[in-house]
Amino acid sequence: MTCQFSPSGKYVAAGGFDSVCSIYGVPLLDYDKSVTQTPVPASRRGSGKRFARFSLQRKASSLFHPSGLRASIGGSIPVDFKDTGKEKWLELVEHNSYVSAVRYVDESKLITGSGDATSILWDLEKRSPINKFQGHKMDVMSISVSREKSCFVSGSSDARCMLWDYRIKGNCVMSFVGHESDVNAVEFFKDGMAFASASDDSTCRFMDTRTFRQMQKYSDDATSCGVTSLSFSHSGKHLFAGYDNHSCLVWDTVYGKVSQRLQGHKDREAVWEYIQVVMLFAPEVGTPP
């Protein structure tokens, strides 16, 4: 269901329906044979047209290696790991339901979110939980860690986003309401002082963690399906959002207007992959990087 490389790129953590977060060492082999990439002509950057396609097997969630050269697939880890016989480095067992989100804090700590409505901060060296965060009433669907690495935000099926300081054991710092259905994705803004959320209510919202209020709402009358994923551009000027109708809308973060509509996918699974491709090759859409 979910996966992420460690900051160094030496390990990849993945969670799924087995309620376990498994961490694998990344083999120092050329396992990119399952990924085919087409170079991006400079003339096509920002055109809104498809300029690269990655052929990934059994994908549920995809994420680029820190080097930008590799991709991993949630739920099964990179496909070639099985072929190399690479053993798991460790397994983190504590959740009572599926693991829906995995995010590294640093090389020795990571946070998991689960369908049991909890999030857990793990000490990877001791292979044990440091703190369990309880407060959501339903499944935790997504997690994002702030750039300052002192807090994280979680999105849940209870239609709320909750801000946590993982240095403190106890209740959340603040609960953000406004969405009318499941929150499928959350991501911190580049300065770490705000975050965006995506929901099945067809909207994305921009929340400020200093004033504890909603600063912007992104909704389109022509789009009435759920938002499954989102990602900020490198400067934060644009917000990329993937929808259940297989499209990706590019929003102006400040003005809340649609900058571009990206079409071409035929299934929901591919939307997040496309957003990652856009972020890798086109930091800004229609503007200089």
Secondary structure, 3 states (H helix, E strand, C coil): CEEEECCCCCEEEEECCCCEEEEEECCCCCCHHHCCCCCCCHHHCCCCCCCCCCCCCCCCCEEECCCCCCEEECCCCCHHHHHHCCCEEEEEECCCCCEEEEEEEECCEEEEEECCCEEEEEECCCCEEEEEEECCCCCEEEEEECCCCCCEEEEECCCCEEEECCCCCCCCCEEECCCCCCEEEEEECCCCCEEEEEECCCCEEEEECCCCEEEEEECCCCCCCCEEEEEECCCCCEEEEEECCCCEEEEECCCCCEEEEECCCCCCCHHHHHHHHHHHHCCCCCCCC
